[in-house]
């Protein structure tokens, strides 16, 4: 039986962060009708003959939901899909919205991986970016998750924040590593249109670290984490042995995935489709027809080959040439001969006998690499 990764979007937050451009809303009055539609959508896709290898509930803030809502959602997932016995089941959590009761519900429902959105252990930085938790609050909830029996925890950090120094970021990283989470994600701040940070930047009021400082944060993190038992397996991700995110590996290795909820994206059998973004639009569509797809597009083989390379090169191990041939029945070196030669000459990739991967310089200039593979 073919396998599939399942993503479920919970688009609710108590407060919107200054940098956030995700599909999220603070209108919690929509939660009951949204959850009803989400369970209907799960039922609509329950006829899929696919084995689910990973489930990822993201947001937004999934832990803004109450215990009953979380329990009901998890129950719908178990009833609606054929879940693998060794399923990786992740739920994102904002420390401020985590309770012992919610953790108990998640654990009893088969959730075996928690992903905390920490971002920083500096309270002044947390306040500046609009986070609702404190450093102390995170430490308490992290300990609570451990006490609840979670032995696979990811923590997200952001570097390049307004007013952040290299030593600020490294201090957070060292304290976090002392807690020994199984997985750490380090993302560079990206200022996106439509966010509060974008407005401030347009007014010249967003004081960000220099590019050199931002890169120093990244490379310092890479070296420190690798010295402390974490494998750097993807541009922004570090894991202890065997604790790589199996769900995200599906994306990076160009596997099939189904996304449910407002604005969720899917990729199945060479077809990409996505749901309506607005809360009311999503809810109304599901009530009317059981699903909420707004657009479908069959991806050409040329585009699939490009995406296979772009996503695969995010992995530090790179793209295996045999995997490319298995999928497309074509030689990777022949399909992308010009791009490979150009990028190799620039020192951005290594074109080895069995794989193509980014160099140290390529990790810093990944977007420059990716664009060369576009049709």
ABEGO torsion letter per residue (X at the ends): XBBBBBBBBBABBABBBAABABBBBABAAAAAAAAAAAAAAAAAAAABBBBBABBBBBOEBAAABBAAAAAAAAAAAAAABBBBAABBBBBBBBAAABBAAAAAAAAAAGBABBBBBAGBABAAAAAAAGBABBAAAAAAAAAAAAAAGBABBBBBBBBGBBGBBAAAAAAAAAAAAAAGBABBBBBBBBBBBGBAAAAAAAAGABBBBBAAAAAAAAAAAAAAAAAAGBBBABAABBBBBGABBAAAAAAAAGBBBBBBEBGBBBBBGGBBBBBBABAAAAAAAAAAAGBABABBBBBBAAAAAAAAAAAAAABAAEBBAAAAAAAAGBBAAAAAAAAAAAAAAAGABBBBAABBBBBAAAAAAAAAAAAAABX
